[in-house]
Amino acid sequence: MRHVLMRAGRKAAVVVAGAGLIAGLAGCSGGTFGIGDKPGAQDTIRVTPEDGAEKVRPDDTVEVRLPSGRLERVTVTRIEDATRTEVEGEISENGLRWMPTKGSRLKPAAKYSVDVVALDGHGRRAARHTTFTTVVPESRFIGYFKPENRQTVGTGMIVSFAFNRKIDNRAAVERAIRVTSKPPMEVVGHWFGGERLDFRPRTYWKPGTEVTVDVRLRDVEAAPDVYGIQQKTVSFTVGRSQVSQVDAAAHTMRVVRDGRLLATLPITAGAPKTTTYNGKMVVTEMYDVTRMNGATVGFTKKDGKSEYDIKDVPHAVRLTTSGTFLHGNYWEAAETFGSANVSHGCVGLRDDKGGSSESPAGWFYDRTLIGDVVEVVGSKDKTVAPDNGLGGWNLDWRQWKAGSALR
């Protein structure tokens, strides 16, 4: 469980998408717990197109294959303009192959996620998550953005656009996106480089706020002879307020809901050599169970093998793009929580193997929304970067407004 993006010699974490699913690889874990090197279904699930593929053509093949065992569940989702649409398909009678329904084609300028759950010959469950994007015409650009349409989110949600091409005319693009709210709040955009634009108000959203994102990018020229294609209005609702403060020095997390303390939970944070970032982080993804492999974030031994590989980490809540999670931990002794920091940078809550709703981790997971805020204090690490996940709340209002192309 470590946040090693932007650390020299370390690899960025694998990014997973979706909520409440069994995920593939994530970037962090804890302690020195290891799971062996024997291959299972996770290592033999074959997905086409390959993970991270770009410019996939609409007529290209999409399929999932297993050499043995059985596919238990395959979900292929098109993510387009903050709306998710499941692609229809079938698992073959022998359970070794999934294909889309005959006649279905990919849509251009869209992002797809593939989530697979499979059983090996011994009945052991494994998962894989991949993503790919389809081709956007060379003369066009598109922005992939969150949160999703009609989603209910926490008060710390930031509207974030990731563009598939570098934007030269930032003012024109920013002007074509309007984020408004009821009740009204001033919302300002902030650019992180030329391919990402985030929007947020001065302070956290008020509970019950209705937010509308009006995207009018069609025919907007972002670079010479490169024009937008999106014309879409989406909305989301802000739910109750929940801000959780992790004190890495005191080994506790205070969960505050609408100004009232719900609970103080014992935690373990990053060990002295792999500390946890300080600062405000926003929940962006949630998984019932996920695999965490140290190699995805640069934690390898001298022989090149991963320092850890835990295939069933329960109740995992992503806080940064680079791999910081708040998750359940069943492999450390119960007395560790509340007394010692032993992780590779994540925040751990006590849990049972397989995940228990009665455990501290299960309790917290069941009460969490995408967009909730988790703030870490008392760590000896630096403050998380504002573009690492939705870390923009770590900039004050003057700094945030200075990143707008319209000011």
C-alpha positions as CSV (number, residue, x, y, z in Angstrom):
1,M,0.0,0.0,0.0
2,R,2.2,2.7,-1.2
3,H,2.0,6.0,-3.1
4,V,5.1,6.0,-5.2
5,L,4.1,8.1,-8.2
6,M,6.7,10.8,-8.7
7,R,9.3,9.0,-6.6
8,A,12.5,8.4,-8.5
9,G,12.9,4.9,-9.9
10,R,9.4,3.8,-9.0
11,K,6.5,2.8,-11.3
12,A,3.1,4.3,-11.2
13,A,0.2,2.2,-9.8
14,V,-2.2,0.4,-12.1
15,V,-5.4,2.4,-12.3
16,V,-8.7,0.4,-11.8
17,A,-12.2,1.7,-12.6
18,G,-15.6,1.0,-11.2
19,A,-17.2,0.6,-7.8
20,G,-18.2,-2.4,-5.7
21,L,-16.6,-4.9,-8.0
22,I,-13.9,-7.5,-7.7
23,A,-10.9,-5.7,-9.2
24,G,-7.7,-6.8,-10.8
25,L,-4.3,-5.2,-9.7
26,A,-3.9,-2.4,-7.3
27,G,-0.8,-0.7,-6.1
28,C,-0.4,-1.1,-2.4
29,S,-0.4,-3.5,0.4
30,G,1.0,-3.8,3.9
31,G,3.5,-5.5,6.2
32,T,5.8,-8.1,4.8
33,F,3.0,-10.6,4.0
34,G,3.6,-12.7,0.9
35,I,1.4,-15.0,-1.1
36,G,3.7,-17.3,-3.0
37,D,4.3,-17.4,-6.8
38,K,2.1,-20.2,-8.0
39,P,0.0,-19.1,-11.0
40,G,-3.8,-19.1,-10.7
41,A,-6.7,-18.0,-12.9
42,Q,-5.7,-14.4,-12.4
43,D,-2.4,-15.1,-14.3
44,T,-4.1,-16.9,-17.2
45,I,-7.2,-14.7,-18.0
46,R,-6.6,-13.3,-21.5
47,V,-8.4,-10.2,-22.5
48,T,-8.4,-8.7,-26.0
49,P,-7.7,-5.8,-26.6
50,E,-4.8,-5.8,-24.2
51,D,-4.9,-3.6,-21.1
52,G,-4.2,0.1,-21.8
53,A,-4.7,-0.3,-25.6
54,E,-5.5,3.0,-27.3
55,K,-7.0,3.8,-30.7
56,V,-8.8,0.5,-30.9
57,R,-10.9,0.4,-34.0
58,P,-14.7,-0.1,-33.8
59,D,-14.6,-3.4,-35.7
60,D,-11.7,-4.9,-33.6
61,T,-12.4,-8.0,-31.7
62,V,-13.3,-8.0,-28.0
63,E,-13.0,-11.3,-26.1
64,V,-12.1,-13.0,-22.9
65,R,-10.5,-16.4,-22.8
66,L,-9.3,-19.0,-20.3
67,P,-7.1,-22.0,-21.1
68,S,-8.8,-24.0,-18.3
69,G,-11.3,-23.4,-15.4
70,R,-14.4,-21.4,-15.9
71,L,-15.4,-17.8,-16.4
72,E,-17.8,-16.9,-13.6
73,R,-18.6,-13.3,-14.5
74,V,-17.6,-11.0,-17.3
75,T,-18.7,-7.3,-17.4
76,V,-17.7,-5.1,-20.3
77,T,-18.7,-1.4,-19.8
78,R,-18.6,1.5,-22.1
79,I,-17.8,4.8,-20.3
80,E,-18.9,7.7,-22.5
81,D,-19.5,11.2,-21.3
82,A,-19.7,10.1,-17.7
83,T,-22.4,7.5,-18.5
84,R,-21.8,3.8,-18.2
85,T,-23.4,1.3,-20.6
86,E,-22.9,-2.5,-20.2
87,V,-22.0,-4.3,-23.4
88,E,-24.1,-7.4,-24.0
89,G,-22.3,-10.7,-24.4
90,E,-22.3,-14.4,-23.7
91,I,-20.0,-16.9,-22.0
92,S,-19.5,-20.1,-24.0
93,E,-21.0,-23.4,-22.8
94,N,-17.6,-24.7,-21.8
95,G,-17.0,-21.5,-19.8
96,L,-13.7,-20.7,-21.4
97,R,-14.7,-17.8,-23.7
98,W,-16.8,-14.6,-23.6
99,M,-17.7,-12.7,-26.7
100,P,-20.1,-9.7,-27.4
101,T,-23.5,-10.4,-28.8
102,K,-23.3,-11.0,-32.5
103,G,-23.5,-7.7,-34.5
104,S,-22.4,-5.4,-31.7
105,R,-19.6,-3.0,-32.4
106,L,-17.4,-0.8,-30.4
107,K,-18.2,3.0,-30.4
108,P,-15.5,5.4,-31.4
109,A,-14.2,8.0,-28.9
110,A,-15.1,5.9,-25.8
111,K,-13.4,4.2,-22.9
112,Y,-14.1,0.6,-22.1
113,S,-13.5,-1.4,-18.9
114,V,-13.4,-5.2,-18.6
115,D,-14.0,-6.9,-15.3
116,V,-13.5,-10.6,-15.1
117,V,-14.1,-13.1,-12.3
118,A,-12.9,-16.7,-13.0
119,L,-12.4,-20.0,-11.2
120,D,-9.4,-22.2,-11.7
121,G,-9.4,-25.9,-11.7
122,H,-9.3,-26.0,-7.9
123,G,-12.3,-23.6,-7.5
124,R,-10.2,-20.7,-6.4
125,R,-11.6,-17.3,-7.4
126,A,-9.4,-14.7,-9.2
127,A,-10.1,-11.4,-10.9
128,R,-8.8,-9.2,-13.7
129,H,-9.5,-5.7,-14.6
130,T,-8.4,-4.0,-17.9
131,T,-9.3,-0.9,-19.8
132,F,-8.9,0.3,-23.4
133,T,-10.0,3.3,-25.5
134,T,-11.3,3.4,-29.0
135,V,-10.0,5.6,-31.8
136,V,-10.8,9.3,-31.9
137,P,-10.5,10.9,-35.4
138,E,-7.2,12.7,-35.7
139,S,-8.9,16.0,-36.2
140,R,-11.0,15.6,-33.0
141,F,-10.4,15.6,-29.2
142,I,-12.5,14.3,-26.3
143,G,-12.5,14.6,-22.6
144,Y,-13.1,11.7,-20.3
145,F,-14.6,13.0,-17.1
146,K,-16.0,12.1,-13.6
147,P,-18.1,11.8,-11.6
148,E,-20.7,9.7,-13.4
149,N,-24.0,11.0,-14.5
150,R,-26.7,10.9,-11.8
151,Q,-24.3,9.7,-9.2
152,T,-24.6,10.6,-5.5
153,V,-21.2,11.7,-4.2
154,G,-19.5,13.0,-1.1
155,T,-18.9,16.7,-0.4
156,G,-15.3,16.6,-1.6
157,M,-16.0,15.6,-5.2
158,I,-14.0,17.4,-7.8
159,V,-15.1,17.4,-11.5
160,S,-12.1,16.2,-13.4
161,F,-11.6,16.1,-17.2
162,A,-8.7,14.1,-18.8
163,F,-8.3,14.9,-22.5
164,N,-6.9,12.5,-25.1
165,R,-4.8,15.3,-26.7
166,K,-2.7,18.2,-25.4
167,I,-4.9,21.3,-25.3
168,D,-3.2,24.5,-26.7
169,N,-6.2,26.8,-26.5
170,R,-7.0,26.2,-22.8
171,A,-9.2,29.3,-22.4
172,A,-11.6,28.2,-25.2
173,V,-11.9,24.7,-23.8
174,E,-12.4,25.9,-20.2
175,R,-15.0,28.4,-21.4
176,A,-17.0,25.7,-23.2
177,I,-17.4,23.7,-19.9
178,R,-19.8,25.2,-17.3
179,V,-20.2,23.7,-13.8
180,T,-23.1,25.2,-11.9
181,S,-24.9,24.2,-8.7
182,K,-28.1,24.6,-6.7
183,P,-27.7,26.3,-4.3
184,P,-25.2,28.5,-6.2
185,M,-21.5,28.3,-5.5
186,E,-18.6,29.8,-7.4
187,V,-16.9,27.0,-9.3
188,V,-13.5,27.6,-10.9
189,G,-11.4,25.4,-13.3
190,H,-7.7,24.6,-12.7
191,W,-5.3,23.2,-15.3
192,F,-2.8,20.5,-14.5
193,G,-0.6,20.5,-17.6
194,G,-2.2,20.5,-21.0
195,E,-4.3,17.4,-20.7
196,R,-6.2,17.7,-17.4
197,L,-8.8,20.3,-16.2
198,D,-10.5,20.1,-12.7
199,F,-13.3,22.1,-11.3
200,R,-14.2,22.8,-7.7
201,P,-15.8,25.4,-5.4
202,R,-13.9,27.4,-2.7
203,T,-15.0,25.0,0.0
204,Y,-16.5,21.5,0.0
205,W,-20.0,21.3,-1.5
206,K,-22.9,21.6,0.8
207,P,-24.9,18.4,1.4
208,G,-27.9,18.2,-0.9
209,T,-26.4,20.4,-3.6
210,E,-27.3,19.5,-7.2
211,V,-24.5,20.0,-9.7
212,T,-24.8,20.3,-13.5
213,V,-21.9,19.9,-15.9
214,D,-22.7,21.5,-19.3
215,V,-20.1,20.3,-21.8
216,R,-20.2,22.3,-25.1
217,L,-17.0,21.2,-26.7
218,R,-18.4,20.4,-30.2
219,D,-16.4,22.3,-32.8
220,V,-14.3,24.1,-30.2
221,E,-10.7,24.3,-31.5
222,A,-8.3,23.0,-28.9
223,A,-5.2,23.0,-31.1
224,P,-4.6,23.9,-34.7
225,D,-7.2,22.0,-36.8
226,V,-8.2,19.8,-33.8
227,Y,-11.9,20.2,-32.7
228,G,-14.1,18.9,-30.0
229,I,-17.0,16.4,-30.6
230,Q,-18.9,16.4,-27.2
231,Q,-22.2,18.1,-26.6
232,K,-23.6,16.8,-23.3
233,T,-25.2,17.8,-20.0
234,V,-24.8,15.6,-17.0
235,S,-25.6,16.1,-13.3
236,F,-24.8,14.6,-9.9
237,T,-26.1,15.1,-6.4
238,V,-24.0,15.8,-3.3
239,G,-25.0,13.5,-0.4
240,R,-24.2,13.9,3.3
241,S,-20.9,15.3,4.5
242,Q,-18.3,12.7,5.7
243,V,-14.7,13.7,6.4
244,S,-12.4,11.2,8.1
245,Q,-9.1,12.4,9.7
246,V,-6.3,9.8,9.9
247,D,-3.7,10.7,12.6
248,A,-0.7,8.6,11.5
249,A,1.2,9.5,14.8
250,A,-1.7,8.5,17.0
251,H,-2.7,5.5,14.9
252,T,-6.4,6.6,14.8
253,M,-9.1,7.7,12.3
254,R,-11.9,9.9,13.3
255,V,-15.0,9.6,11.1
256,V,-17.2,12.7,11.2
257,R,-20.6,12.7,9.5
258,D,-22.4,16.0,9.2
259,G,-20.4,17.5,12.0
260,R,-21.0,14.6,14.4
261,L,-18.3,12.1,15.4
262,L,-19.5,8.6,14.3
263,A,-16.5,6.6,15.4
264,T,-12.7,6.7,16.2
265,L,-11.1,3.7,14.6
266,P,-7.7,2.2,15.3
267,I,-5.5,2.1,12.1
268,T,-2.0,1.3,10.9
269,A,-0.3,3.7,8.4
270,G,3.0,3.8,6.5
271,A,6.1,2.4,8.2
272,P,9.0,4.7,8.8
273,K,10.6,4.0,5.4
274,T,7.4,3.9,3.5
275,T,5.3,6.7,5.1
276,T,1.8,7.8,4.1
277,Y,1.2,11.1,2.4
278,N,-0.2,13.9,4.5
279,G,-3.1,16.0,3.2
280,K,-6.6,15.9,1.9
281,M,-7.5,13.0,-0.4
282,V,-10.8,12.1,-2.1
283,V,-12.3,8.7,-2.5
284,T,-12.3,7.9,-6.3
285,E,-12.9,4.1,-6.4
286,M,-14.2,1.3,-4.2
287,Y,-13.7,-2.4,-4.4
288,D,-15.1,-5.3,-2.3
289,V,-11.9,-7.1,-3.0
290,T,-8.8,-6.4,-5.0
291,R,-5.3,-7.8,-5.7
292,M,-2.4,-5.7,-4.5
293,N,1.0,-6.3,-6.0
294,G,4.1,-4.4,-4.9
295,A,5.7,-4.6,-8.4
296,T,3.0,-2.3,-9.8
297,V,4.4,0.5,-7.7
298,G,8.1,-0.4,-7.7
299,F,8.3,-2.5,-4.5
300,T,10.5,-5.3,-5.7
301,K,13.3,-7.4,-4.1
302,K,16.8,-7.7,-5.4
303,D,15.8,-10.7,-7.4
304,G,13.1,-8.7,-9.1
305,K,10.2,-10.4,-7.4
306,S,7.5,-8.3,-5.8
307,E,7.8,-7.5,-2.1
308,Y,4.2,-8.5,-1.6
309,D,1.3,-10.0,-3.7
310,I,-2.0,-10.2,-1.9
311,K,-4.8,-11.4,-4.2
312,D,-7.7,-10.8,-1.9
313,V,-7.4,-7.5,-0.1
314,P,-10.9,-6.7,1.2
315,H,-12.8,-3.4,1.4
316,A,-10.3,-1.3,-0.7
317,V,-11.0,2.4,-1.1
318,R,-8.7,4.3,-3.5
319,L,-7.4,7.7,-2.4
320,T,-4.7,8.6,-5.0
321,T,-3.9,7.7,-8.5
322,S,-0.4,6.6,-7.5
323,G,-1.6,3.8,-5.2
324,T,-2.7,5.0,-1.8
325,F,-5.6,3.0,-0.5
326,L,-7.6,2.8,2.7
327,H,-8.3,-0.9,3.0
328,G,-9.1,-3.9,5.2
329,N,-6.1,-5.8,6.6
330,Y,-6.4,-9.4,7.9
331,W,-2.8,-10.4,7.9
332,E,-1.5,-8.2,10.7
333,A,-2.0,-9.0,14.4
334,A,-5.1,-7.3,15.9
335,E,-2.9,-5.4,18.4
336,T,-1.1,-3.7,15.5
337,F,-4.0,-1.5,14.8
338,G,-3.9,1.6,17.0
339,S,-0.3,1.0,18.1
340,A,2.1,0.7,15.1
341,N,2.6,1.8,11.5
342,V,3.7,-1.1,9.4
343,S,2.3,-0.6,5.9
344,H,3.9,0.4,2.6
345,G,2.0,3.7,2.7
346,C,-1.7,2.8,2.7
347,V,-4.0,3.2,5.7
348,G,-5.1,-0.2,7.1
349,L,-8.2,-1.1,9.1
350,R,-8.6,-4.4,10.8
351,D,-10.6,-6.9,8.8
352,D,-11.2,-10.6,8.4
353,K,-10.1,-12.8,5.4
354,G,-12.8,-12.5,2.8
355,G,-14.0,-9.2,4.3
356,S,-16.5,-8.8,7.1
357,S,-19.2,-6.1,7.4
358,E,-18.8,-6.4,11.1
359,S,-15.1,-5.4,11.0
360,P,-13.8,-1.8,11.3
361,A,-12.9,-1.9,7.6
362,G,-16.3,-3.3,6.6
363,W,-18.1,-0.8,8.8
364,F,-16.2,2.1,7.1
365,Y,-16.6,0.7,3.6
366,D,-20.4,0.4,4.0
367,R,-20.6,4.1,5.1
368,T,-18.4,5.6,2.3
369,L,-19.3,7.4,-0.9
370,I,-17.1,8.3,-3.9
371,G,-16.2,11.9,-3.2
372,D,-15.8,11.5,0.6
373,V,-12.7,13.2,2.0
374,V,-9.9,11.4,4.0
375,E,-7.3,13.7,5.5
376,V,-4.0,12.4,6.8
377,V,-2.1,14.3,9.5
378,G,0.8,13.4,11.7
379,S,2.9,11.6,9.1
380,K,6.5,12.4,8.3
381,D,5.9,12.4,4.6
382,K,5.1,15.4,2.4
383,T,1.6,16.6,1.4
384,V,0.1,14.7,-1.5
385,A,0.3,16.5,-4.8
386,P,-2.9,18.3,-5.9
387,D,-2.9,16.3,-9.2
388,N,-2.4,12.9,-7.5
389,G,-6.0,11.7,-7.5
390,L,-8.4,14.4,-6.7
391,G,-5.9,16.2,-4.4
392,G,-6.9,19.7,-5.4
393,W,-8.2,20.6,-1.9
394,N,-4.6,20.9,-0.8
395,L,-4.4,24.2,-2.8
396,D,-5.9,27.3,-1.2
397,W,-8.4,29.3,-3.2
398,R,-5.9,31.8,-4.5
399,Q,-3.6,29.1,-5.8
400,W,-6.6,27.2,-7.3
401,K,-7.9,30.3,-9.2
402,A,-4.4,31.0,-10.5
403,G,-4.6,27.7,-12.4
404,S,-7.6,28.9,-14.5
405,A,-7.0,29.9,-18.1
406,L,-9.8,32.5,-17.8
407,R,-8.2,34.6,-15.1
